[in-house]
Amino acid sequence: MWNIDFEHAYDIRAGAAEEQIARFVMEWNAGLSVQEMDEIKGRQVNPFPKSSPFYDQYVPLDPAGWKLPRRNFPASYLELLKYSNGGEFQQGARLFQFFNTDDLREMNLAYELPEYMPSAVSFAMDGSGNHYMFDMRKAPTNGEYAILFAHSGNLGYEDCERVADSLPALCTETWELY
């Protein structure tokens, strides 16, 4: 049971039912569908003008080899989804815009996380373009993953920051991250 009381619940939603959770756990990290790969490829645009010497060097991303982590979510995260399936909350200076069970996969693919941060899973944003992510590169410690914080415009392990040892720790601290 989720037992953290957020200071502000701006958008509390109906909790995910057991069936939703079971489907989510089974499907969130399935291989990419042809439709998903086509959507990702369709968003790839050469950022350089034709007059640029870099125009011919541009190579679009190929999502064919992308894989979402094959690890289980922490029980605390599944309990949060049962409490509110997505939503917006605040704890001190921290704003959380949690993805719901239907949006998490789509958001991770839209931000191309399997390309830039394989084994990271974004589960929320902070309202300023920063992602809260589970770091699934290593097995969980006591059932929890470290939490990373990275800006949408600069996704990569070398530029992110580890901000908590667990989801409950992230959601109980109140100090501003940036």
C-alpha positions in Angstrom: 0.0 0.0 0.0 1.3 3.5 -0.9 1.8 5.3 2.4 3.5 8.6 1.4 1.3 11.7 1.7 2.3 14.3 -0.8 2.1 17.9 0.3 0.0 18.7 -2.7 -2.1 16.4 -4.9 -2.8 18.5 -7.9 -4.1 15.7 -10.1 -4.9 12.5 -8.2 -6.4 9.9 -10.4 -8.2 6.6 -10.0 -5.7 3.9 -9.0 -4.8 1.2 -11.5 -6.8 -2.0 -11.0 -5.1 -5.3 -10.4 -5.8 -6.3 -14.0 -4.3 -3.0 -15.3 -1.2 -3.6 -13.2 -0.9 -7.2 -14.4 -1.2 -6.2 -18.1 1.2 -3.3 -17.6 3.9 -5.5 -16.0 3.5 -8.1 -18.8 3.5 -5.6 -21.7 5.6 -2.5 -20.9 8.9 -3.9 -22.0 7.8 -6.1 -25.0 9.8 -5.8 -28.2 9.0 -2.8 -30.4 6.1 -3.3 -32.8 6.4 -2.4 -36.5 4.1 0.5 -35.8 6.2 1.9 -33.0 9.4 1.6 -35.1 7.7 3.3 -38.0 6.6 6.2 -35.7 10.1 6.6 -34.3 11.6 6.5 -37.8 9.0 9.0 -39.0 10.1 11.5 -36.3 13.7 11.4 -37.5 14.6 14.6 -39.3 18.0 15.8 -40.5 18.7 18.8 -38.2 21.2 20.3 -40.7 20.3 22.5 -43.6 21.2 21.1 -47.0 23.9 23.7 -47.3 25.7 22.4 -44.2 28.8 20.2 -44.6 27.1 18.0 -41.9 23.9 17.4 -43.9 25.3 14.3 -45.7 26.7 12.9 -42.5 23.4 12.7 -40.7 22.3 9.2 -39.9 18.8 8.7 -38.4 18.4 6.5 -35.4 17.4 2.9 -36.0 15.1 1.6 -33.3 15.3 -2.0 -34.6 17.8 -3.0 -31.9 16.2 -1.0 -29.0 15.2 -3.0 -26.0 13.4 -1.9 -22.9 14.8 -3.3 -19.6 13.7 -6.8 -18.7 13.7 -6.1 -15.0 10.7 -5.9 -12.6 9.4 -2.6 -11.3 9.8 -2.0 -7.6 6.8 -2.9 -5.5 6.7 0.7 -4.3 6.1 1.9 -7.9 3.3 -0.6 -8.4 1.7 0.5 -5.2 1.9 4.2 -6.3 0.1 3.2 -9.5 -2.6 1.5 -7.5 -2.9 4.7 -5.4 -3.0 7.0 -8.5 -2.5 5.8 -12.0 -0.4 8.8 -13.1 -1.1 12.3 -11.8 0.7 15.3 -10.5 1.9 15.8 -7.0 4.3 18.0 -5.1 6.5 17.4 -2.0 8.4 20.5 -0.9 10.2 21.9 -3.9 9.8 18.7 -5.9 7.0 18.4 -8.6 6.1 14.9 -9.9 4.2 14.4 -13.1 3.8 10.6 -13.0 3.1 8.7 -16.2 0.2 6.3 -16.1 0.3 2.6 -17.1 -0.8 3.5 -20.7 1.7 6.3 -21.2 5.0 5.0 -19.7 6.1 2.9 -22.6 5.1 5.6 -25.1 7.0 8.3 -23.2 10.1 6.2 -23.0 10.1 5.6 -26.7 9.2 9.2 -27.6 12.2 10.4 -25.7 14.3 7.6 -27.2 15.6 6.4 -23.9 16.6 2.9 -25.2 19.0 4.8 -27.5 20.5 7.3 -25.1 20.1 5.6 -21.7 19.6 1.9 -22.2 18.4 0.3 -18.9 16.9 3.6 -17.6 13.1 3.9 -17.3 11.5 7.3 -17.1 8.4 7.2 -14.8 7.8 10.9 -14.2 8.8 14.4 -15.1 9.3 17.5 -13.0 7.4 20.1 -15.0 10.7 21.7 -16.2 11.8 19.0 -18.8 13.6 16.8 -16.4 12.9 13.0 -16.1 12.8 10.9 -12.9 14.2 7.5 -14.0 14.7 4.1 -12.5 18.4 3.0 -13.0 17.9 -0.6 -14.0 21.6 -1.2 -15.1 22.1 -3.1 -11.9 19.8 -5.4 -9.9 17.6 -3.7 -7.3 18.8 -3.2 -3.8 16.2 -4.3 -1.3 13.7 -4.3 -4.1 14.4 -0.7 -5.2 16.4 1.0 -8.0 18.4 4.1 -7.7 16.6 7.2 -9.1 18.3 9.2 -11.8 17.4 12.8 -12.9 18.2 14.0 -16.4 17.0 16.8 -18.7 15.1 15.9 -21.9 17.6 17.8 -24.0 20.6 16.0 -22.6 19.8 12.4 -22.0 22.8 10.3 -21.1 24.4 8.6 -18.1 27.4 10.9 -18.1 25.2 14.0 -17.6 22.4 12.7 -15.3 22.4 12.8 -11.6 21.6 10.1 -9.1 19.2 11.8 -6.7 17.8 9.0 -4.5 18.3 5.3 -3.6 14.6 4.5 -4.0 11.2 5.8 -5.1 10.1 6.3 -1.5 13.2 8.2 -0.7 12.7 10.4 -3.8 9.1 11.1 -2.8 9.8 12.0 0.9 12.7 14.4 0.4 11.6 18.0 -0.2 14.8 19.8 -1.4 15.0 21.1 -4.9 17.0 19.1 -7.3 17.9 21.9 -9.7 
